[in-house]
Amino acid sequence: MSKIIAVNSGSSSLKFQLFDMPAEKVLTSGNIERIGLEMGIFGINVNGEKISKEVPVPNHQAAVDLLLNALVDYHIVEDLSEIQGAGHRIVQGGPYFSHSVKVDEDVVNKVRELIELAPLHNAAHLTCYEAFKNALPNIEHVFVFDTAFHQTMEPDSYLYPVPYEWYENYKVRKYGAHGTSHKYVAQETAKMLGKDVKDVNVITCHLGSGASITAVKGGKCINTSMGLSPLGGIMMGTRCGDIDPTVVYFMEKKLNCTPEEMETYLNKKSGMVGVSGVSSDARDVENGLKEGNERCKLTFDLYANRVINILGGYVMQLGHVDAITFTAGLGEHATLVREMICKRLEEPLGLKVDYELNSKCHSQKELSTPDSKVRVFVIPTNEELAIVRDTVEILGL
């Protein structure tokens, strides 16, 4: 038996799960928020009870020390030597990593080089890795990349029609995101179909505050909606997704704003919050829709339309689709969003869904009826489990 910790760090946060492997039993989970601010928030699950407290967390090293001390204090482990490996989520692996890897100096240097492609994420990942390395000097670490699953795309899917030198000199191309989630959900979908993942074509819809859609053929990604950064693809909670590039410099002139200010508009003031004027949270937008707010209705209509435009293209690229699977926050819980998407796919794909079942479904389930030409599933994602599976395999634990 091996105790492996899955680490998901952000610029001011740290989420974690400790697993007992190979049983895949979650021993504890939790998160640390507001790292670097005057007062942080530490939450940890102990024997089914969530314990939360405010505590100073000046940096990621302090966050890691807080977490590891809590594991011993709450007797989740009796000694830190019981932890035999750590798997870290890394957002951007660029063109270098097509799979998870054991961490060494070369890997760290490449992740550091890619900070400019994911400045908030990659820098925080490395800071957190160094903190764990300092606190647990005797264990090995694995980096699990959000972009790795998408490295199987062909150039006609990942290149942009811009000067080719931009790709050669500056690595400008589509990298995608949520790859760990898409891979996991595609594999779970194949199990629901009773087939090997190599024998199915699946479109996975990771719909959350950040969202992406991926076409998976025979277990490999052939296209995905996010681009060079998480701003590309479908509209999201606060991100615009794909738009005419002319909008950017047209509105910079109209608003007399800087590129940095425009980036804030596109990343934080667009998407659901920008269109609805109400919220980036789909639950708030749905409440507004039910109250007769026309902009909230427009938000959901626009969202569903953007999703099916991507889906339709992927159907053509795949040739045929065995299943469409919804996952992540909206995908698992926003029943109205799922309904609006599925109804738009009924005629073109021969989709048939039990909408009464859909309206009640917030967990793993098939939504399609027996006579549907394409099966539809809801499957909760589990990126942390995917991370520790890779960690155990690579470290031979």
C-alpha positions as CSV (number, residue, x, y, z in Angstrom):
1,M,0.0,0.0,0.0
2,S,1.2,3.5,-0.9
3,K,0.1,6.9,0.3
4,I,0.2,9.4,-2.5
5,I,-0.7,13.1,-2.4
6,A,-2.3,14.9,-5.4
7,V,-1.5,18.6,-5.5
8,N,-3.4,21.3,-7.4
9,S,-1.9,24.7,-6.8
10,G,-2.9,28.1,-7.9
11,S,-1.4,31.6,-7.4
12,S,-3.1,32.0,-4.1
13,S,-4.6,28.5,-3.4
14,L,-3.6,24.9,-2.8
15,K,-6.1,21.9,-3.2
16,F,-5.0,18.4,-2.2
17,Q,-6.2,14.9,-1.8
18,L,-4.3,12.1,0.0
19,F,-4.9,8.6,-1.5
20,D,-4.2,5.1,-0.2
21,M,-3.1,3.2,-3.4
22,P,-3.8,0.9,-5.1
23,A,-7.2,0.8,-3.3
24,E,-7.8,4.4,-4.5
25,K,-9.2,5.3,-1.1
26,V,-9.3,9.0,-0.3
27,L,-7.8,9.4,3.2
28,T,-8.4,13.2,3.3
29,S,-8.9,16.2,1.0
30,G,-9.1,19.9,1.4
31,N,-7.8,23.3,0.3
32,I,-5.9,26.3,1.4
33,E,-7.1,29.7,0.1
34,R,-6.0,33.3,0.2
35,I,-2.3,32.4,0.3
36,G,-0.2,35.6,0.6
37,L,-3.0,37.7,2.0
38,E,-3.3,38.9,5.6
39,M,-5.4,35.9,6.6
40,G,-5.8,32.6,4.8
41,I,-8.5,29.9,5.0
42,F,-7.5,26.2,5.7
43,G,-10.1,23.4,5.2
44,I,-9.5,19.7,5.6
45,N,-11.8,16.7,5.8
46,V,-11.2,14.4,8.8
47,N,-13.3,11.3,9.2
48,G,-16.1,12.8,7.1
49,E,-16.1,16.1,8.9
50,K,-14.9,19.3,7.3
51,I,-12.8,21.4,9.5
52,S,-12.2,25.0,8.5
53,K,-10.3,27.8,10.1
54,E,-8.7,31.1,9.4
55,V,-4.9,31.2,9.8
56,P,-2.1,33.3,8.4
57,V,-0.6,31.7,5.3
58,P,2.1,34.1,4.0
59,N,3.4,31.9,1.2
60,H,3.2,28.5,-0.4
61,Q,5.9,27.1,1.9
62,A,3.7,28.0,4.9
63,A,0.7,26.4,3.2
64,V,2.5,23.1,2.6
65,D,3.8,23.1,6.2
66,L,0.3,23.8,7.5
67,L,-1.1,20.9,5.4
68,L,1.6,18.4,6.4
69,N,1.4,19.3,10.1
70,A,-2.4,18.8,9.9
71,L,-2.0,15.3,8.4
72,V,0.0,14.3,11.5
73,D,-2.1,16.3,14.1
74,Y,-5.3,14.7,12.9
75,H,-3.7,11.3,12.7
76,I,-4.4,10.9,9.0
77,V,-0.8,9.7,9.0
78,E,1.3,9.0,12.1
79,D,4.5,10.1,10.4
80,L,5.2,12.0,7.1
81,S,7.4,9.2,6.0
82,E,4.2,7.3,5.2
83,I,3.8,9.6,2.1
84,Q,5.7,7.9,-0.7
85,G,5.0,10.2,-3.7
86,A,3.4,13.5,-4.8
87,G,1.6,14.2,-8.1
88,H,1.3,17.8,-9.2
89,R,-1.1,19.3,-11.7
90,I,0.8,21.5,-14.2
91,V,-1.4,23.7,-16.5
92,Q,1.0,24.3,-19.3
93,G,3.5,21.7,-20.7
94,G,3.9,23.3,-24.1
95,P,5.2,21.1,-26.8
96,Y,7.6,19.3,-24.5
97,F,5.3,16.9,-22.6
98,S,2.9,14.4,-24.1
99,H,2.5,12.4,-20.9
100,S,3.2,12.8,-17.2
101,V,6.8,12.7,-16.1
102,K,9.0,12.2,-13.0
103,V,10.4,15.5,-12.0
104,D,14.1,16.3,-12.5
105,E,16.0,19.5,-13.1
106,D,15.4,19.5,-16.9
107,V,11.6,19.1,-16.4
108,V,11.6,22.0,-13.9
109,N,13.5,24.2,-16.3
110,K,11.1,23.5,-19.1
111,V,8.1,24.3,-17.0
112,R,9.8,27.5,-15.9
113,E,10.5,28.4,-19.6
114,L,6.7,28.0,-20.2
115,I,5.7,30.4,-17.5
116,E,5.1,33.1,-20.2
117,L,2.3,30.9,-21.7
118,A,0.6,30.5,-18.3
119,P,2.1,33.1,-16.0
120,L,-0.4,32.7,-13.1
121,H,-0.4,29.0,-13.1
122,N,3.0,27.6,-14.0
123,A,4.8,29.9,-11.6
124,A,2.5,28.9,-8.7
125,H,3.0,25.2,-9.6
126,L,6.7,25.5,-9.4
127,T,6.6,27.4,-6.1
128,C,4.4,24.8,-4.6
129,Y,6.6,21.9,-5.9
130,E,9.6,23.5,-4.3
131,A,7.7,23.8,-1.0
132,F,6.8,20.1,-1.1
133,K,10.4,19.2,-2.1
134,N,11.7,21.1,0.9
135,A,9.2,19.6,3.3
136,L,9.4,16.0,2.0
137,P,13.0,15.7,0.7
138,N,13.0,11.9,0.5
139,I,10.1,11.4,-1.9
140,E,9.9,11.7,-5.7
141,H,7.4,13.9,-7.6
142,V,5.5,13.6,-10.8
143,F,4.2,16.4,-13.0
144,V,0.8,15.8,-14.6
145,F,0.2,18.3,-17.4
146,D,-3.2,19.7,-18.5
147,T,-1.9,20.0,-22.0
148,A,-0.3,16.5,-22.3
149,F,-3.5,14.7,-23.5
150,H,-3.9,17.1,-26.3
151,Q,-0.4,16.5,-27.8
152,T,-1.8,13.8,-30.1
153,M,-3.5,16.5,-32.2
154,E,-2.3,16.8,-35.8
155,P,-0.9,20.1,-37.1
156,D,-4.1,20.9,-39.0
157,S,-5.9,20.9,-35.6
158,Y,-3.3,22.7,-33.4
159,L,-1.8,25.3,-35.8
160,Y,-3.3,28.8,-36.3
161,P,-3.4,30.3,-39.8
162,V,-0.9,33.0,-38.9
163,P,2.7,33.5,-40.0
164,Y,4.4,30.2,-39.5
165,E,7.4,31.9,-37.9
166,W,5.1,32.7,-34.9
167,Y,4.9,28.9,-34.3
168,E,8.6,28.3,-35.0
169,N,9.9,31.2,-32.9
170,Y,7.3,31.8,-30.2
171,K,5.5,28.4,-29.9
172,V,2.2,30.0,-30.9
173,R,-0.3,27.1,-31.4
174,K,-3.3,25.5,-29.7
175,Y,-2.3,23.6,-26.5
176,G,-5.7,23.1,-24.9
177,A,-6.5,22.6,-21.2
178,H,-8.3,20.2,-18.8
179,G,-6.5,17.3,-20.5
180,T,-6.4,15.2,-17.4
181,S,-10.1,15.6,-17.0
182,H,-10.9,14.8,-20.7
183,K,-8.7,11.7,-20.6
184,Y,-10.3,10.4,-17.4
185,V,-13.9,11.1,-18.6
186,A,-13.2,9.5,-22.0
187,Q,-12.0,6.3,-20.3
188,E,-15.0,6.3,-17.9
189,T,-17.3,6.8,-20.9
190,A,-15.8,3.8,-22.6
191,K,-16.5,1.7,-19.5
192,M,-20.2,2.9,-19.5
193,L,-20.3,1.8,-23.1
194,G,-18.9,-1.6,-22.2
195,K,-16.0,-1.1,-24.6
196,D,-12.2,-0.5,-24.7
197,V,-11.5,3.3,-25.0
198,K,-9.5,2.4,-28.2
199,D,-12.7,1.3,-29.8
200,V,-14.9,4.4,-29.2
201,N,-15.3,8.0,-30.4
202,V,-16.3,10.3,-27.7
203,I,-16.9,14.1,-27.3
204,T,-16.2,15.2,-23.8
205,C,-17.6,18.4,-22.5
206,H,-15.8,19.8,-19.5
207,L,-18.2,22.7,-18.7
208,G,-17.3,24.7,-15.7
209,S,-16.3,28.3,-14.9
210,G,-13.5,27.5,-17.3
211,A,-14.8,25.2,-20.1
212,S,-13.5,23.1,-23.0
213,I,-14.7,20.4,-25.4
214,T,-12.5,17.6,-26.8
215,A,-12.9,15.1,-29.6
216,V,-11.5,11.8,-28.5
217,K,-10.9,9.1,-31.2
218,G,-9.7,5.7,-30.0
219,G,-8.6,7.1,-26.7
220,K,-6.6,10.0,-28.2
221,C,-7.4,13.7,-28.5
222,I,-7.8,14.8,-32.1
223,N,-9.1,18.3,-31.4
224,T,-9.9,20.5,-28.4
225,S,-11.5,23.9,-28.0
226,M,-9.2,25.9,-25.8
227,G,-6.2,27.4,-27.6
228,L,-2.9,29.0,-26.8
229,S,-4.4,29.9,-23.4
230,P,-7.6,29.2,-21.5
231,L,-9.2,32.2,-23.1
232,G,-10.0,30.4,-26.4
233,G,-12.9,28.1,-27.3
234,I,-16.5,28.4,-26.1
235,M,-17.7,31.2,-23.8
236,M,-17.2,30.6,-20.1
237,G,-18.1,32.2,-16.8
238,T,-16.0,35.3,-17.3
239,R,-14.0,34.5,-20.5
240,C,-15.2,35.4,-24.0
241,G,-13.9,32.4,-25.8
242,D,-13.3,32.7,-29.6
243,I,-14.1,36.1,-31.1
244,D,-13.1,38.1,-34.2
245,P,-9.6,39.5,-33.3
246,T,-10.7,42.8,-34.8
247,V,-12.9,43.3,-31.7
248,V,-9.8,43.6,-29.6
249,Y,-8.1,46.5,-31.2
250,F,-11.4,48.1,-32.3
251,M,-12.5,48.3,-28.6
252,E,-9.0,49.3,-27.4
253,K,-9.5,52.4,-29.5
254,K,-13.1,53.0,-28.4
255,L,-12.3,52.5,-24.7
256,N,-8.8,54.1,-24.9
257,C,-7.5,51.2,-22.9
258,T,-4.2,49.4,-22.7
259,P,-3.6,45.8,-23.9
260,E,-3.5,44.8,-20.2
261,E,-6.9,46.4,-19.6
262,M,-8.3,44.7,-22.6
263,E,-7.0,41.3,-21.3
264,T,-9.0,42.0,-18.1
265,Y,-12.1,42.7,-20.2
266,L,-11.8,39.4,-22.1
267,N,-10.7,37.2,-19.2
268,K,-12.8,38.6,-16.3
269,K,-15.6,40.7,-17.6
270,S,-16.9,38.7,-20.6
271,G,-18.7,35.3,-21.0
272,M,-21.7,34.7,-18.8
273,V,-21.1,37.7,-16.6
274,G,-20.6,40.0,-19.6
275,V,-23.7,39.0,-21.5
276,S,-26.1,38.6,-18.5
277,G,-24.9,41.5,-16.5
278,V,-25.9,39.4,-13.5
279,S,-23.2,36.8,-12.6
280,S,-20.6,34.4,-13.9
281,D,-22.4,31.6,-11.9
282,A,-24.8,29.6,-14.1
283,R,-27.1,29.1,-11.1
284,D,-27.6,32.9,-10.8
285,V,-28.1,33.2,-14.5
286,E,-30.7,30.4,-14.4
287,N,-32.5,32.2,-11.6
288,G,-32.6,35.4,-13.6
289,L,-34.0,33.5,-16.6
290,K,-36.8,32.1,-14.5
291,E,-37.6,35.6,-13.3
292,G,-37.9,36.7,-16.9
293,N,-34.6,38.4,-17.4
294,E,-34.1,38.5,-21.2
295,R,-30.3,38.9,-21.0
296,C,-30.1,35.8,-18.8
297,K,-32.1,33.9,-21.4
298,L,-29.8,35.2,-24.1
299,T,-26.8,34.1,-22.1
300,F,-27.9,30.5,-22.0
301,D,-29.0,30.6,-25.7
302,L,-25.6,32.0,-26.7
303,Y,-23.8,29.5,-24.5
304,A,-25.7,26.5,-25.9
305,N,-25.2,27.8,-29.5
306,R,-21.4,28.1,-29.0
307,V,-21.2,24.6,-27.6
308,I,-23.1,23.0,-30.5
309,N,-21.0,24.9,-33.0
310,I,-17.9,23.2,-31.6
311,L,-19.6,19.8,-31.2
312,G,-20.8,19.9,-34.8
313,G,-17.4,20.4,-36.1
314,Y,-16.0,17.6,-34.0
315,V,-18.7,15.2,-35.2
316,M,-17.5,15.8,-38.8
317,Q,-13.9,15.4,-37.8
318,L,-14.5,12.1,-35.9
319,G,-16.7,10.6,-38.6
320,H,-19.1,9.1,-36.1
321,V,-19.8,9.6,-32.4
322,D,-20.6,6.9,-29.9
323,A,-21.2,9.2,-27.0
324,I,-21.3,12.8,-25.7
325,T,-20.3,13.2,-22.0
326,F,-20.9,16.1,-19.7
327,T,-18.6,16.8,-16.8
328,A,-17.3,19.5,-14.4
329,G,-19.5,22.1,-12.5
330,L,-21.9,23.1,-15.2
331,G,-21.7,19.8,-17.0
332,E,-22.6,17.8,-13.9
333,H,-25.1,20.2,-12.3
334,A,-26.5,22.8,-14.7
335,T,-29.5,20.7,-15.9
336,L,-31.0,23.5,-18.0
337,V,-27.7,24.0,-19.9
338,R,-27.5,20.3,-20.7
339,E,-31.1,20.3,-21.9
340,M,-30.6,23.3,-24.2
341,I,-27.5,21.7,-25.7
342,C,-29.1,18.3,-26.2
343,K,-32.3,19.7,-27.8
344,R,-30.2,21.5,-30.4
345,L,-28.6,18.1,-31.2
346,E,-31.7,16.1,-31.6
347,E,-32.3,16.5,-35.3
348,P,-28.7,16.6,-36.6
349,L,-27.5,13.7,-34.5
350,G,-30.6,11.6,-33.8
351,L,-30.1,12.3,-30.2
352,K,-32.9,11.3,-27.8
353,V,-32.7,12.2,-24.1
354,D,-34.9,11.5,-21.1
355,Y,-35.3,15.2,-20.1
356,E,-37.2,14.3,-16.9
357,L,-34.2,12.2,-15.8
358,N,-31.9,15.0,-16.9
359,S,-33.7,17.5,-14.7
360,K,-32.9,15.5,-11.6
361,C,-29.4,14.2,-12.5
362,H,-26.3,15.5,-10.7
363,S,-24.2,12.4,-10.6
364,Q,-23.0,9.6,-12.9
365,K,-25.8,8.5,-15.2
366,E,-26.9,7.9,-18.8
367,L,-29.4,10.4,-20.0
368,S,-30.1,9.0,-23.5
369,T,-33.0,6.7,-24.3
370,P,-32.4,3.2,-25.9
371,D,-33.4,4.5,-29.3
372,S,-30.9,7.4,-29.3
373,K,-28.3,7.2,-32.1
374,V,-25.7,8.8,-29.9
375,R,-25.5,8.0,-26.2
376,V,-25.3,10.8,-23.6
377,F,-23.7,10.6,-20.2
378,V,-23.0,12.7,-17.1
379,I,-19.8,11.5,-15.5
380,P,-18.2,13.5,-12.6
381,T,-14.5,14.2,-13.3
382,N,-11.8,13.1,-10.9
383,E,-8.6,14.8,-11.8
384,E,-6.9,14.1,-8.5
385,L,-7.5,10.3,-9.0
386,A,-6.0,10.5,-12.5
387,I,-3.0,12.4,-11.1
388,V,-2.2,9.7,-8.4
389,R,-2.8,6.9,-10.9
390,D,-0.1,8.4,-13.1
391,T,2.1,9.0,-10.1
392,V,2.0,5.4,-9.0
393,E,2.6,4.1,-12.5
394,I,5.6,6.4,-13.2
395,L,7.2,6.0,-9.8
396,G,6.6,2.2,-9.7
397,L,4.9,2.4,-6.3
